Amino acid sequence: MTVNAPARPALRFGTLELSSPVLIAPMVGITDAPCRELALEFGAGLVSTEMVAAEAVVRSVDASLHLLDFPSGMGPAGAQLVGCDPSVMADAAQVCVERGAVTVDVNLGCPVRKVVGRGSGAALARDVPATAAVLRAMVDAVTVPVTAKMRLGWDTGSINAPEVARALADVGVSAITVHGRTRCQGYAGDADWAQIARVKEAVDIPVIGSGDVEAVDLIVKRIRSGVVDGVVIARGMLGNFWMIRQATHLLATGERLDDLDFATRMALCRRHLDMLIAYHGEQRALRIGRKYVAWTIKGCNGAARLRAMVQDLDSLDMLDTIFDCALSAGLGPQGWFRPVFTSGEG
């Protein structure tokens, strides 16, 4: 089916022009290089590394630097940092750019206790002058666009996202992503897109919406209506990378693409596992890939038994056996349904 819709201009962050206003959120344990490669292939305008601690980057901790991997030719990819010290964040931003990041994002929304306990993530955003000082230092330190991802506020009684957004725009931040929940909500309840719209009304820089991004039609409606300038997909794509292609294609052409059938969904997961193996090595990739396999077979008949097999997945032969069993069993009456996952993204 084709829906007539006017073309929308490309999204611009400072000097960076993106091919699509559909972006992929930084997600801890998810957005490694193979994930980002697939997302870009399916049309995402910008992808990001997992959240990385700025202090670890400055101290050259190998595990953190490994996350800041930008394979040549992959496409536009940014880095996301978390921290609260302006000089450390500025130094870490420079490292990100040297390694290939085309944007540097600051996590002002992470609700995880060990992050907010250090004054970072959602805790930093409670202090508007301190937040502005961090972002100003980073803007002054690098030539690429600096962006920020925040929540609406700490709790429903202290929603300050419009105020934070104005302060960040004043120090040169190029774009802001707003997750439509407070820190105290975590991932409970519904994202409040009316509050996100208030942030867009408060600033002249692009505002990207985040939270409960699960329906392709709703993504397109929110962008075309002007509620936001772009949308970030996070948990909605887990087990379903095809959602990215559906959203970007509908935006670009007005044409809706069908969902993948069960067999094609499994074939895509198998391809993703092959990419993980090429990047991480077989044993580590299969451990990382267990969650993707579990999400892909969700809803099939006998899924509980197969999920038990997934927990022990340690060989390609076992992977093929699991997929063969799932395909033979077929989907149950409920069909495939979206998995539940909470990462350290804000």
N, C-alpha and C positions, 0 to 999 in steps of 0.2 A: 504494500500500500504506500502511496506517495502523498505527502502532505505539503501543500504549497506554502513556502515560507521564504521571506526575504533573506538574502545572504547577509551574514553578520561579519563585520570587519574582524581581522585577526586581533588577538589580544596582545597588548604590548606592555612589558615591564621595563620601564626606562628605555634603554636602547635595544632591548631584546624583544623581537617580534615572534610570537608563537603561532604555530600553524592551527591550533585548536584551543578553545577555552575549556576543554576537558582535561584536567590535570590529575596526577596520581599523588596521593598523600605519602609523606614519609611514614613508614610503618616498621617498627622494630621487629626483626626476625622475618621480614617479608621482602622489603624492597632492596634486595641485593642486585648485582649487575644482571643476572639472567631475567629476573622479574622485570627490571626496568627495560631491558631489551624487548621483551614481549609486549609490554605496555606501549612502547613507542611504535612498534610494528603495527599494533592495532589502532594507532592514531592519536595517542595521548599527546597533548601539546607540550607538556613538561613533566618530567619524572624527578624523583629525589632519592638520595641515599637514605638509609635509616638515620634516626636521630643519633648524633655523635657528641660525646662530651668534649667541650672545648679544651678543658684542662688536659685531657688525655691526648688530644691532637697536638697541643703545644709541647707536651713532654715526649712526643714521638712514640707513644705506646703502639706497638705493632698491630694489635687487634683493632684499634680505632682507625689507624691509617689504612688498614685493609678495607674498611668500609668506605673509605674515600677513593674508590677505584672508578675511574671514568674511561672505559675502553674506547679507543679511537674509533670514530665512525659511527658510534651508537646513536647520536642525536642529542638534543638539549637535555641536560641533566644538572640538577642543582644539588647542593649539600645542605643538610639541616644540622645546626649546632644547638646545644643547650648549655647554658652557663649564665653567670650573673656578674662577672667581673669585666668591665669594659675593655681593659687592655688585653686580657686573655682572649676574650671573644674577638677582638680585632686581629690579634696575632693568628688565631685559629682560622679566621676568615681568609687571611692571606694564604695560609697553607692550602685551604680548600681550592682557591682560585689557581694556585700554582699546580695543583694536581688535576685541574680540568673542569671545575665547577663553573657553570655559566650564570648561576645565581647562588646566593648564600641566604638561607632562611634561618630565622631564630625561633626556637620553640618556646612560646609563651603560654602554652596550653596544657602541657603534660600534667596529668593529675596524680601520677604515681608518687607515693609517699616519700620514697628515697630521693626523688628529684625535688619535690617542693620543700622537703626538709632542709635542703641546701640553699634554699632561696631562689631556685631556678624554676623553669616551666611556668605553671600557672601562678606560683607564688611571686615570681618577679613582676608579673603583670598587675599585682595589687598595688605596686608602688610606681606610679606613672613617671615621676622624674627619673627614678633609677632605670626604668625600662628605656626611656628616651636616651639616657646617657649611654647605655649599652649599644643601642642601635646607631647613635650618632658616631661613636667610635668606629663601628664597623663600616658605616657609609664612608667615613673619611679614610679608611684603610684600604679599600678595594675599589676597583673601577667597574665591577659587574653590579647588577642590581641587587640590593639587599632587601629582603622581604621578611615578613613575620607571620606566624600562625598563632592565633590566640583563641581563647574561649570568651563567652559573653561576660564573664566575671568570676569572682570566687564563689559566690552563692547568689540566690535570687534577690537578696537584700543589698547586694553590692555589685550590680551590673555596671561595668565601666568601659565596655568595649568601644563605644563611640569616642570617649575621652582619650583612651589609649591610642586609638586610630588617628585622631587629630594630632596628638603629640608626635607620633611616629612619622606622619606625613610631613610635619614641620621640620624634622631632622633629615629628610631626604629618603625615607623608605619608599620603595617603588611600588609595592603592592602588599595587601594584607589578606590573609585567609582567616575566616571566622568560623569556628565550630559552634553550632547553635545550642550548646549546653554550658552550664557553669562547671567549675571544678568539682563542686560538691555533688553534682549529679553523676559524675563519672560518665558512664554510658547508659544510664537509666533514663527512662522517660523519652519524650520526643524532642528532637532538635527544633528550636524555635527560629524559623526562618523570618518571621516578622521582625525579630530583634536583629538578625543579620542585615535585613534591609535598612534598619536604622543606622547601622554602621556605614553602609553605602551612601546614605544621605548626608553623613557627617564629613565625608572626605571626597577629594577629587581624584585620588589614585584608584586603581582597580581594586575591587573587593571580590574575593573568591569565597563562595559558600561551601560549608562542609557540615555533614551530619545527616544520617539516614538517607544517603544517596544510593537508593536501591532500584528506582524505576527510571528507565531511560526517558520516557515521555516527560517525567517531572523535571529531569535535568534540563531538557530542551526548553520546557516552559519557563523555568526560572531564569535561564539565560536570555531567552528572547523577550521576556516581559521586562527585563531590566532590573529585576530584583537583585541580581548580582552580575558581575562581569564574566564570571567563570565559575565552574564547579569542580570541587575536588572529590574524586572517588577514592574510598578507603576500603572498609570492610565489604562494601557491596560487590567488589570484584573478586573476592576470595572464592576460589573454586570456579570462577566464571570470568576469565579474562575477556571473553567474547563481549561482555557488556560494554567494554571500552569501544570496540569497533561499532557496536550498535548505536551508542550515543554519538560518537563522532560522525558516523555516516548519516544519521538522522539530522544532525545539525547542518551538515554540509549539503545534503541533497533533498531533505524532506522525505526520504524513503526509509521505511522501517525494515530492518533485517530480522529474519526469523531467529528464534533461539536455536542453539545447537541441540541436535538429538543426543541421546545418551552415549552412543558409540563414538560420535565425533568429539563429545566432551572428554571422553577418556583418551582418545587419540591426542587431543591437545595437551592433556596432562602428561601423557607419555613423552611428548615432545619437550615439554617443560623440564621433565626429569632428565632427559638427555642433555639439555642445556646446563642444568645444575651439575651433572656429572662432568661435563667438559670443563666447567669453571672451578668446581670445588674438589673434584676427585670423587670416585664412586662411593666410598664408604660414608664420607661426610654428606655428600649429596643425597644419599638415600635416607639418612637420618633427617636432614632438612626437609626432604620431600614427603615424609610420612604424612604431614598435615595436609599437603595438597592432595594426596591420594585419598585420604579419609574424606575430605570435602567433596571430591569428585564423585565418589561412589555413594554419597549420602542419599538416602531414599530408596536404594535398591533393595530387593528382597534378600533377606538374610544378611543385612548390612552389619548387624552386631557381630556375627561370626567373622566377617571379613575385616571389620575394624580391629578385631583382636589379632588377626594376621598382620595388619598394617603396623601395629605396635612393634612387631619383630622384623619388619622389612629390612633386609640386609643384602639382597642380591637382585639382579635384574630378572633372573628366572622367577623369583618369588613375586616380583612386581607384575610380570606378565601373567602369572597364575591368578593373582588377585583380580586383575582386569578381566581375564577370561571368565572367571567365576562370576564377577559382577555382570558382565555382558550376558552370560547365560541365564542368570537369575532375573535380569530385567528390573525395571523400576517398579516399586510397589504402588499401591493405589494413590498415595499422596504425591508421588512423583519426586523429582529432585527438589530440594528446598535449601534455602540459603544457610550456610554454616554460621555459627556464632564464634566470634574471635575478638579479643580485646588485646591490642598491642600497646606499646608505649607512646603511640602517636597522640597528639593533642586534640 
